[in-house]
Amino acid sequence: MKKNRLTSYKSIVLLMLFGIMIASCVPQRKMLYLQPTVAGDTTSYFLNERATTYLIQPGDNLYIKVVSLDERTSNLFNPLEGRTGGANINDQSIYLNSYTVSDKGTIEFPLAGEILVQNLNVEQVKAQIQLILDDYLKETVLIVKLVNFNLTMLGEIRRPGQYKVYQSEINIFQAVSLAGDLADFANREEVIIIRQSKNGSETHTVNLASNSILSSDFYYLKPNDIIYVKPLAGKQFTFANFPYAVVFSAISTLILTLNFVTR
């Protein structure tokens, strides 16, 4: 009878321990991206009508460089390179020598004067300035870049921080990859995008676990977006990988303890 009772105690405790371990693991479905919204859905094409090209807004900074065979012309339009010979130009110096878009949506450019750039993309700004310069200068090449395309990644990210984007557009998965992917305990179903607007800040929640994100208006990011990834509920009690070593060690210790007590 005593032996049967001991066996029953062992079985109950082992089942409880195993159940706790299983319940503490993060389910695989919570770690996957782009799952079908409906079971069995095989959709492979997602329409996204959002224009991917960013439109210049007040407060943006544009780096504009005029390339000319005439050194005096180059020095006039590119004072930074005129002083440094084009060497040791870093992100900070480029920012300080960029053109800030005013509240009216304009920039002040030599010879051209005040130019309206709001709601134009970078290529349209370049074409507009080039037309004006062609009236004064010949054989010039214009380079226009958006300076302030920064993204901030916070929360359950492997490498949180601020990232500079050296391209005109980026989607949310490309941004996540810059930061080394989401952490094991990231809540992929509730990723918050904080976006600046004319009236303040707006928050939008997106679901990276669903393939519907591919057709979302927030699939493509904008300059100065902040991406905050929430942790899964009960993060402090869960395991990303099943702790086999811990389980086997606990079972061995439990069996030895029960044998000792029942002697």
Backbone bond lengths (Angstrom), bond angles and torsions (degrees), N, CA, C in turn:
res aa  C-N    CA-C-N  psi(-1)  N-CA   C-N-CA  omega(-1)  CA-C   N-CA-C  phi
1 M - - - 1.473 - - 1.532 110.73 -
2 K 1.344 115.11 -43.60 1.458 119.47 -179.33 1.526 110.91 -64.08
3 K 1.375 114.20 -37.74 1.452 118.76 -179.76 1.532 111.01 -67.87
4 N 1.330 116.38 -39.66 1.471 120.38 178.43 1.527 111.49 -65.08
5 R 1.344 115.13 -39.82 1.463 119.33 178.61 1.526 110.88 -64.38
6 L 1.339 116.49 -40.79 1.467 120.88 178.14 1.527 110.73 -61.98
7 T 1.329 115.45 -42.21 1.461 119.85 179.66 1.527 110.85 -64.08
8 S 1.324 116.11 -39.91 1.474 120.42 178.56 1.517 110.82 -64.38
9 Y 1.338 117.32 -43.48 1.461 121.26 178.51 1.526 110.61 -60.06
10 K 1.333 115.38 -44.65 1.465 119.88 -179.96 1.526 111.28 -60.36
11 S 1.335 114.60 -44.33 1.468 118.85 -177.52 1.522 110.96 -64.41
12 I 1.345 115.80 -43.90 1.466 119.76 -178.91 1.523 111.34 -63.86
13 V 1.324 116.14 -46.20 1.470 120.30 -178.85 1.528 110.79 -64.75
14 L 1.334 116.68 -41.52 1.459 120.18 179.99 1.525 111.26 -64.36
15 L 1.341 116.47 -40.98 1.460 120.21 178.07 1.525 111.04 -64.16
16 M 1.347 115.66 -41.94 1.464 119.34 178.25 1.516 110.96 -63.10
17 L 1.321 116.91 -43.81 1.457 121.49 -179.15 1.530 110.72 -64.45
18 F 1.323 115.62 -43.42 1.467 119.93 179.58 1.529 110.70 -65.15
19 G 1.337 116.15 -39.66 1.470 120.09 179.00 1.512 112.48 -63.76
20 I 1.348 116.06 -40.37 1.463 120.21 179.10 1.518 110.52 -64.39
21 M 1.335 116.82 -41.53 1.456 121.04 -179.50 1.523 111.39 -64.77
22 I 1.326 115.92 -43.35 1.465 119.80 -179.98 1.523 110.88 -64.66
23 A 1.342 116.55 -43.23 1.466 120.71 -179.01 1.518 111.96 -66.74
24 S 1.330 116.92 -22.37 1.462 120.76 -176.97 1.518 113.16 -87.10
25 C 1.321 118.46 -3.37 1.462 121.23 -179.18 1.524 110.25 -89.27
26 V 1.330 116.27 145.88 1.456 121.32 177.69 1.524 108.35 -76.19
27 P 1.350 118.76 121.95 1.465 120.48 178.52 1.522 110.90 -60.83
28 Q 1.321 116.19 146.20 1.457 120.37 -177.29 1.526 111.91 -61.18
29 R 1.337 116.92 -35.69 1.468 119.67 -177.78 1.523 112.06 -62.51
30 K 1.337 117.61 -23.32 1.462 120.53 178.13 1.524 112.47 -81.94
31 M 1.343 116.84 -5.83 1.459 120.69 -178.62 1.526 112.07 -110.42
32 L 1.344 117.06 2.50 1.461 121.03 -177.35 1.520 111.06 -99.77
33 Y 1.341 115.03 149.52 1.459 121.91 174.38 1.534 109.79 -99.18
34 L 1.332 115.40 160.17 1.464 123.22 165.97 1.530 113.70 53.46
35 Q 1.324 116.73 43.92 1.453 119.83 176.29 1.529 109.97 -78.72
36 P 1.330 118.33 149.15 1.473 120.56 178.39 1.522 111.30 -59.30
37 T 1.316 115.55 138.19 1.463 119.82 178.63 1.525 110.75 -64.85
38 V 1.333 115.70 -36.91 1.462 122.13 178.22 1.524 107.98 -117.99
39 A 1.317 116.89 136.18 1.456 120.71 -179.61 1.531 110.88 -57.03
40 G 1.327 114.55 132.82 1.456 119.29 179.45 1.516 114.73 86.38
41 D 1.315 117.34 -3.07 1.472 120.95 179.63 1.527 109.37 -69.14
42 T 1.332 116.92 127.46 1.469 121.49 -178.49 1.529 112.03 -113.54
43 T 1.327 117.44 21.76 1.460 121.15 -179.73 1.525 110.48 -58.81
44 S 1.324 116.39 131.54 1.468 120.71 -179.38 1.526 112.33 -122.05
45 Y 1.326 117.25 0.89 1.471 120.47 179.33 1.521 108.72 -126.92
46 F 1.329 115.17 128.82 1.459 120.30 -177.87 1.524 108.50 -127.90
47 L 1.318 115.88 124.36 1.460 121.52 -179.00 1.516 109.74 -83.27
48 N 1.325 115.83 129.99 1.459 120.78 176.47 1.523 107.03 -130.77
49 E 1.332 116.15 104.26 1.458 120.88 -173.63 1.523 113.02 -84.80
50 R 1.320 116.85 -2.39 1.464 118.73 -178.88 1.517 109.81 -67.19
51 A 1.331 117.19 132.52 1.468 121.07 176.39 1.524 108.59 -65.91
52 T 1.315 116.83 125.86 1.461 120.07 -176.32 1.523 112.91 -80.75
53 T 1.323 116.89 -16.24 1.462 120.00 -178.42 1.522 109.95 -84.00
54 Y 1.328 115.83 123.99 1.463 120.54 -177.69 1.519 110.48 -71.57
55 L 1.342 115.95 138.36 1.459 122.26 178.30 1.522 109.55 -101.07
56 I 1.318 116.21 130.65 1.464 122.27 -176.50 1.523 111.16 -60.43
57 Q 1.340 115.47 137.87 1.461 121.97 -179.91 1.529 110.10 -129.47
58 P 1.356 117.63 159.13 1.471 120.09 176.22 1.530 111.15 -53.68
59 G 1.333 115.62 138.91 1.456 120.97 -177.91 1.517 113.66 95.39
60 D 1.334 117.68 -15.77 1.462 120.78 176.57 1.532 110.17 -71.13
61 N 1.322 115.05 159.88 1.461 120.75 177.73 1.526 109.89 -121.69
62 L 1.334 115.46 130.49 1.455 121.44 -179.77 1.522 110.20 -114.22
63 Y 1.319 116.45 129.32 1.456 121.69 173.08 1.528 107.16 -93.24
64 I 1.323 115.77 119.57 1.468 121.12 -176.85 1.521 108.60 -123.41
65 K 1.320 115.84 124.16 1.464 121.41 -179.40 1.527 109.21 -125.91
66 V 1.322 115.35 131.77 1.464 121.63 177.47 1.526 108.02 -105.89
67 V 1.314 115.68 119.44 1.466 121.31 179.46 1.526 108.27 -98.88
68 S 1.334 116.44 121.62 1.459 121.63 -177.75 1.522 110.16 -142.50
69 L 1.332 115.90 151.71 1.463 120.45 176.50 1.516 111.78 -71.56
70 D 1.324 115.96 -21.19 1.464 121.44 179.46 1.524 109.39 -84.59
71 E 1.336 116.54 118.27 1.464 120.72 -176.78 1.521 112.12 -63.13
72 R 1.324 117.85 -38.94 1.460 120.46 -179.96 1.521 111.37 -63.87
73 T 1.322 116.24 -37.58 1.459 120.08 177.54 1.523 110.61 -65.87
74 S 1.306 115.57 -43.41 1.461 119.81 179.03 1.521 111.28 -61.49
75 N 1.347 116.77 -42.13 1.463 120.26 179.50 1.528 111.79 -66.81
76 L 1.321 117.17 -33.20 1.460 120.93 179.51 1.523 111.47 -65.24
77 F 1.323 116.62 -44.39 1.463 120.19 -176.12 1.523 113.63 -91.87
78 N 1.313 116.72 -18.14 1.459 120.44 -178.10 1.522 110.05 -126.97
79 P 1.328 118.78 68.42 1.469 121.67 -175.95 1.515 113.43 -60.60
80 L 1.314 117.39 -30.20 1.461 120.16 179.66 1.517 110.89 -62.56
81 E 1.327 116.88 -49.43 1.455 120.61 -179.10 1.524 111.44 -71.35
82 G 1.335 117.43 -26.48 1.455 120.46 177.32 1.512 111.66 -64.71
83 R 1.348 116.81 -32.31 1.462 120.73 -179.14 1.517 112.96 -86.12
84 T 1.337 116.18 -30.76 1.462 119.04 -172.96 1.509 113.60 -108.07
85 G 1.345 116.65 -6.32 1.460 118.71 -176.95 1.508 112.76 72.12
86 G 1.335 116.30 16.94 1.461 120.77 178.30 1.514 113.13 83.54
87 A 1.344 117.54 2.69 1.464 119.85 -177.67 1.524 110.81 -97.45
88 N 1.325 115.15 155.22 1.459 122.47 174.54 1.529 112.96 56.25
89 I 1.306 116.55 36.71 1.465 119.55 175.99 1.525 108.02 -88.73
90 N 1.336 116.79 117.27 1.451 120.68 -179.10 1.519 110.70 -113.12
91 D 1.338 115.64 -178.59 1.464 120.33 -177.32 1.526 112.33 -60.07
92 Q 1.330 116.37 -39.02 1.453 119.73 -178.42 1.524 111.50 -65.96
93 S 1.337 117.26 -44.42 1.466 119.91 -179.31 1.529 111.17 -67.00
94 I 1.329 116.72 -36.67 1.464 119.55 177.08 1.524 110.26 -63.75
95 Y 1.337 116.21 -41.31 1.469 120.04 178.87 1.526 110.95 -62.68
96 L 1.342 116.56 -44.94 1.456 120.67 -177.80 1.527 112.21 -66.16
97 N 1.316 117.14 -25.07 1.462 120.87 -179.87 1.523 112.76 -105.81
98 S 1.317 116.09 18.71 1.457 120.15 177.04 1.525 109.94 -91.70
99 Y 1.317 116.14 172.70 1.464 122.49 -179.19 1.527 108.65 -103.01
100 T 1.331 115.87 120.82 1.455 120.98 -179.77 1.522 110.19 -87.60
101 V 1.320 116.31 130.88 1.462 121.24 179.66 1.528 108.43 -75.74
102 S 1.325 116.58 125.10 1.462 122.01 -176.54 1.525 111.13 -73.84
103 D 1.334 115.29 173.32 1.467 120.66 177.23 1.523 111.62 -60.95
104 K 1.320 116.94 -24.04 1.463 121.36 178.08 1.528 111.82 -82.94
105 G 1.340 116.04 -4.19 1.457 119.59 179.88 1.510 113.61 83.19
106 T 1.343 117.33 23.84 1.466 121.31 -177.01 1.516 111.79 -122.02
107 I 1.342 115.30 163.83 1.467 121.79 170.72 1.525 107.60 -127.74
108 E 1.334 116.35 155.48 1.465 122.29 175.96 1.517 108.28 -101.49
109 F 1.328 116.11 115.26 1.461 120.68 -176.60 1.524 109.81 -120.75
110 P 1.349 117.37 138.06 1.472 120.35 -179.56 1.533 112.32 -53.12
111 L 1.335 115.49 138.68 1.469 124.64 -178.75 1.522 112.68 70.43
112 A 1.324 116.55 -44.14 1.469 119.45 -176.86 1.522 112.03 -79.55
113 G 1.342 116.57 -23.82 1.463 119.95 -178.73 1.525 112.03 75.62
114 E 1.321 116.38 -141.48 1.460 121.54 -176.37 1.532 109.86 -83.42
115 I 1.332 115.25 125.12 1.465 120.76 -177.73 1.522 109.02 -122.13
116 L 1.320 117.32 129.59 1.458 122.10 177.33 1.529 109.15 -79.97
117 V 1.338 116.81 119.42 1.471 121.13 -178.42 1.523 112.75 -121.71
118 Q 1.309 117.18 -6.92 1.467 120.12 -178.56 1.529 110.62 -61.13
119 N 1.349 114.46 138.86 1.471 122.84 179.27 1.524 113.05 65.81
120 L 1.342 116.64 18.49 1.456 120.99 170.78 1.527 108.47 -108.99
121 N 1.333 117.56 148.98 1.456 118.36 173.31 1.526 109.18 -84.95
122 V 1.316 116.37 175.22 1.462 121.07 -174.54 1.526 111.33 -61.28
123 E 1.306 117.59 -41.05 1.464 120.63 -179.43 1.527 111.72 -65.53
124 Q 1.325 117.30 -36.29 1.464 120.67 178.28 1.524 111.25 -69.37
125 V 1.327 116.97 -38.31 1.465 121.08 175.84 1.527 109.71 -62.90
126 K 1.309 116.07 -44.05 1.469 121.05 178.95 1.531 111.17 -59.38
127 A 1.327 116.76 -45.72 1.470 120.53 -178.86 1.526 111.12 -65.48
128 Q 1.327 116.61 -37.81 1.457 120.47 -178.59 1.530 111.27 -66.81
129 I 1.332 116.74 -44.96 1.466 120.45 179.53 1.519 110.86 -68.20
130 Q 1.345 116.78 -37.69 1.464 120.32 -179.77 1.527 111.29 -61.86
131 L 1.325 117.35 -38.48 1.462 120.76 178.03 1.529 111.39 -61.97
132 I 1.325 115.21 -40.26 1.463 119.47 -179.84 1.522 110.64 -69.22
133 L 1.337 117.51 -43.08 1.459 121.06 -178.90 1.525 112.01 -65.61
134 D 1.325 116.99 -31.54 1.467 120.12 -178.82 1.527 112.56 -62.82
135 D 1.330 116.58 -21.39 1.470 119.90 177.62 1.523 111.68 -75.19
136 Y 1.350 116.48 -21.63 1.459 120.39 -176.54 1.527 112.81 -111.30
137 L 1.311 116.75 -34.10 1.466 121.29 -172.45 1.519 110.43 -128.04
138 K 1.297 115.20 151.26 1.445 120.94 178.12 1.534 109.46 -115.88
139 E 1.308 115.02 150.67 1.461 122.61 175.49 1.534 112.01 55.98
140 T 1.317 115.48 53.75 1.467 120.93 175.26 1.529 109.20 -115.73
141 V 1.303 114.50 150.76 1.466 121.68 175.60 1.513 108.02 -119.91
142 L 1.333 115.95 133.62 1.456 120.77 -175.50 1.526 110.01 -109.36
143 I 1.331 115.87 135.04 1.471 122.14 175.31 1.523 108.10 -119.09
144 V 1.328 117.46 124.33 1.460 122.58 179.24 1.532 108.67 -127.34
145 K 1.331 116.15 127.03 1.463 121.42 179.21 1.528 109.54 -134.95
146 L 1.330 115.13 147.07 1.459 120.56 172.79 1.523 108.36 -82.61
147 V 1.328 117.08 123.32 1.465 121.33 -173.14 1.521 112.54 -84.68
148 N 1.316 117.53 -38.15 1.459 120.55 -165.67 1.520 114.20 -98.79
149 F 1.342 119.07 40.01 1.456 120.31 175.84 1.526 108.45 -88.11
150 N 1.326 115.66 86.71 1.461 122.22 178.85 1.521 109.89 -113.81
151 L 1.316 116.19 146.16 1.461 122.27 175.15 1.516 108.94 -125.94
152 T 1.327 116.17 142.47 1.462 121.16 177.50 1.521 108.75 -116.64
153 M 1.336 116.41 126.68 1.463 122.25 -178.63 1.526 108.74 -114.42
154 L 1.342 116.27 123.58 1.458 121.31 -176.37 1.531 110.78 -131.52
155 G 1.327 115.41 164.36 1.466 120.22 174.90 1.517 112.25 90.75
156 E 1.330 116.01 -139.71 1.466 122.26 -175.79 1.533 110.65 -79.09
157 I 1.324 114.52 67.48 1.458 123.62 179.37 1.528 107.82 -119.82
158 R 1.320 117.22 142.40 1.469 118.99 -179.18 1.529 112.05 -64.80
159 R 1.340 116.93 -38.02 1.471 120.36 178.18 1.525 108.75 -132.42
160 P 1.335 117.72 77.97 1.467 119.71 179.92 1.519 111.12 -65.24
161 G 1.329 115.96 154.21 1.454 120.37 179.54 1.508 111.12 151.81
162 Q 1.335 114.91 -172.54 1.469 120.91 178.51 1.523 108.90 -100.93
163 Y 1.330 115.41 135.88 1.457 121.14 -177.26 1.520 110.47 -124.42
164 K 1.324 115.62 137.28 1.462 121.84 175.62 1.526 108.53 -91.88
165 V 1.319 115.62 135.91 1.457 121.28 -178.39 1.524 108.54 -109.73
166 Y 1.313 116.66 117.46 1.461 120.88 -178.58 1.530 110.69 -99.74
167 Q 1.316 115.01 52.18 1.456 122.11 175.63 1.519 107.73 -155.90
168 S 1.319 116.63 165.00 1.461 120.32 -172.51 1.521 113.21 -80.58
169 E 1.326 117.91 -15.99 1.461 120.29 -179.04 1.520 109.90 -152.90
170 I 1.316 116.27 153.69 1.462 121.52 179.62 1.519 107.81 -155.35
171 N 1.337 116.93 139.54 1.460 119.54 176.62 1.523 109.95 -97.97
172 I 1.318 116.64 172.59 1.461 120.76 -170.55 1.525 111.96 -68.17
173 F 1.339 118.07 -31.00 1.466 119.52 178.57 1.527 111.23 -72.66
174 Q 1.320 117.01 -35.39 1.463 119.60 175.18 1.529 110.24 -64.85
175 A 1.332 116.37 -38.07 1.467 120.33 177.99 1.525 111.15 -65.44
176 V 1.322 116.47 -42.07 1.469 120.94 178.73 1.528 110.41 -62.66
177 S 1.331 116.57 -38.90 1.463 119.26 -179.71 1.524 111.82 -67.33
178 L 1.348 117.44 -31.87 1.466 120.24 176.06 1.528 111.14 -58.79
179 A 1.331 115.34 -35.10 1.461 120.86 -177.30 1.523 112.22 -92.68
180 G 1.335 117.40 14.24 1.466 120.08 175.53 1.505 115.09 80.78
181 D 1.334 118.56 19.80 1.465 124.54 178.63 1.537 110.30 82.29
182 L 1.319 115.37 167.56 1.457 121.18 176.84 1.521 109.73 -76.30
183 A 1.327 116.61 153.34 1.464 121.55 179.10 1.529 109.74 -73.99
184 D 1.331 116.12 167.89 1.464 120.92 -176.85 1.521 112.54 -60.90
185 F 1.336 116.45 -32.93 1.457 119.87 -175.34 1.530 112.45 -97.62
186 A 1.329 117.56 18.40 1.466 121.11 179.40 1.523 110.12 -72.80
187 N 1.308 115.29 139.55 1.467 120.94 174.29 1.526 107.36 -88.36
188 R 1.311 116.58 94.55 1.459 121.53 -176.38 1.519 113.22 -68.96
189 E 1.317 116.52 -14.03 1.464 120.67 -178.76 1.529 112.34 -86.99
190 E 1.325 117.13 -12.19 1.468 120.49 -178.51 1.526 109.82 -137.09
191 V 1.317 115.65 76.57 1.469 122.18 175.98 1.526 107.62 -102.46
192 I 1.311 116.46 124.72 1.466 121.43 -174.06 1.525 109.97 -100.12
193 I 1.331 115.75 129.80 1.460 122.26 174.15 1.523 107.78 -106.94
194 I 1.331 116.36 120.69 1.468 121.88 177.62 1.517 106.83 -101.27
195 R 1.319 115.99 120.35 1.471 120.66 -173.03 1.522 109.87 -126.68
196 Q 1.331 115.83 134.95 1.460 121.13 178.21 1.529 109.92 -77.22
197 S 1.313 114.67 138.51 1.461 120.08 176.30 1.530 108.67 -129.42
198 K 1.317 116.34 178.73 1.456 120.63 -178.70 1.528 111.06 -63.73
199 N 1.329 116.70 -28.22 1.456 121.16 -175.63 1.529 113.82 -102.87
200 G 1.326 117.26 2.74 1.458 119.35 -179.40 1.520 111.36 141.25
201 S 1.326 116.37 -142.80 1.464 121.64 -179.09 1.524 110.53 -110.74
202 E 1.323 115.46 142.58 1.458 121.58 177.03 1.524 109.06 -121.48
203 T 1.337 116.85 145.92 1.464 120.98 176.50 1.523 109.33 -115.78
204 H 1.326 115.35 138.65 1.456 121.74 179.20 1.526 108.01 -134.82
205 T 1.314 117.13 132.20 1.461 121.98 179.66 1.520 110.05 -101.42
206 V 1.331 116.30 128.24 1.463 121.38 -179.86 1.528 109.18 -122.58
207 N 1.317 115.52 156.31 1.460 122.73 -177.02 1.531 109.32 -113.62
208 L 1.322 116.76 102.46 1.458 120.67 -179.46 1.523 112.26 -77.78
209 A 1.326 116.60 -12.76 1.458 119.87 178.23 1.525 111.70 -78.85
210 S 1.325 116.60 -14.62 1.461 121.20 -178.21 1.524 110.42 -106.15
211 N 1.339 116.44 141.83 1.459 119.34 178.41 1.521 112.79 -71.83
212 S 1.326 117.67 -6.66 1.463 120.96 177.16 1.526 112.06 -66.76
213 I 1.343 117.22 -17.02 1.461 120.54 178.37 1.525 111.00 -60.84
214 L 1.338 117.13 -26.32 1.463 121.17 -176.79 1.524 112.48 -66.24
215 S 1.318 117.19 -22.50 1.461 120.82 178.46 1.525 111.92 -109.54
216 S 1.338 116.30 12.24 1.465 120.98 -179.02 1.526 111.53 -78.23
217 D 1.322 116.02 150.89 1.466 121.32 175.38 1.530 111.38 -68.00
218 F 1.328 117.27 -13.16 1.458 121.27 -177.04 1.528 111.77 -109.97
219 Y 1.334 115.57 16.24 1.468 119.36 175.97 1.524 109.82 -67.30
220 Y 1.334 116.81 -40.05 1.465 121.17 175.58 1.521 109.02 -93.88
221 L 1.314 116.07 136.78 1.458 121.58 -176.91 1.518 111.12 -94.23
222 K 1.334 114.37 163.92 1.457 121.36 178.33 1.528 109.49 -118.78
223 P 1.343 117.30 159.41 1.465 119.93 178.94 1.529 111.81 -53.78
224 N 1.322 114.56 139.06 1.473 123.74 176.97 1.521 113.63 70.42
225 D 1.328 118.53 15.80 1.462 120.46 172.29 1.522 109.64 -65.23
226 I 1.331 115.76 146.31 1.466 122.24 174.21 1.521 107.18 -114.35
227 I 1.327 116.99 125.29 1.458 121.65 179.69 1.521 107.97 -108.58
228 Y 1.334 115.86 116.35 1.468 120.97 179.49 1.529 109.06 -113.28
229 V 1.338 115.50 123.89 1.461 120.89 -178.22 1.524 108.87 -106.26
230 K 1.331 116.14 118.27 1.460 121.03 -179.53 1.530 111.07 -72.62
231 P 1.347 117.42 152.00 1.471 119.84 172.56 1.521 110.34 -80.88
232 L 1.321 116.59 157.48 1.460 120.82 173.93 1.519 109.80 -66.52
233 A 1.324 115.41 149.01 1.466 120.07 176.92 1.524 109.38 -61.34
234 G 1.333 116.44 137.52 1.464 120.77 -179.93 1.505 113.48 70.34
235 K 1.328 116.58 30.77 1.468 120.53 -178.30 1.519 111.66 -54.43
236 Q 1.326 117.35 -39.21 1.460 120.58 -174.98 1.523 113.01 -69.58
237 F 1.355 116.58 -12.04 1.466 119.34 -178.21 1.530 112.65 -111.37
238 T 1.324 117.55 6.82 1.458 119.80 -174.32 1.522 111.90 -115.00
239 F 1.343 114.62 163.28 1.460 122.51 178.75 1.516 108.56 -121.99
240 A 1.322 116.29 139.10 1.458 119.58 175.33 1.527 110.20 -74.95
241 N 1.336 116.41 -36.26 1.462 122.02 178.02 1.518 108.89 -124.53
242 F 1.306 116.59 145.74 1.460 119.84 -178.18 1.526 110.18 -63.47
243 P 1.347 118.08 125.75 1.472 121.38 -176.13 1.525 112.02 -83.15
244 Y 1.333 117.05 75.19 1.456 120.82 -176.40 1.522 111.92 -58.05
245 A 1.318 116.92 -43.25 1.466 120.20 -177.67 1.529 111.04 -61.84
246 V 1.337 116.23 -41.25 1.464 120.55 179.97 1.522 110.47 -66.04
247 V 1.332 116.74 -42.02 1.465 121.06 -178.52 1.524 110.71 -63.53
248 F 1.335 116.33 -49.26 1.461 119.66 -178.45 1.525 111.32 -63.89
249 S 1.328 115.91 -37.73 1.466 119.59 178.35 1.522 110.65 -65.34
250 A 1.338 116.80 -42.54 1.471 120.85 179.54 1.516 111.15 -64.94
251 I 1.343 116.66 -39.98 1.468 120.21 179.81 1.522 110.40 -64.72
252 S 1.324 116.40 -45.16 1.470 120.38 -179.78 1.526 111.09 -61.34
253 T 1.341 115.98 -44.85 1.463 120.23 179.05 1.516 111.80 -62.39
254 L 1.343 116.50 -40.70 1.467 121.63 -179.27 1.518 110.80 -64.59
255 I 1.330 116.72 -44.48 1.467 120.27 -179.09 1.521 110.65 -63.73
256 L 1.322 116.75 -43.27 1.468 120.17 179.13 1.525 111.17 -63.14
257 T 1.353 116.20 -39.93 1.474 120.58 179.93 1.518 111.41 -65.53
258 L 1.334 116.80 -44.43 1.469 120.39 179.80 1.518 111.23 -64.37
259 N 1.327 117.04 -41.29 1.463 120.03 178.36 1.513 111.47 -62.70
260 F 1.330 116.87 -39.61 1.461 121.68 179.84 1.527 111.51 -66.61
261 V 1.371 115.51 -42.64 1.464 120.09 -177.15 1.526 112.20 -68.60
262 T 1.320 116.32 -35.56 1.478 120.05 -173.80 1.529 113.14 -88.65
263 R 1.310 117.48 1.18 1.471 118.69 178.03 1.514 110.78 -72.76
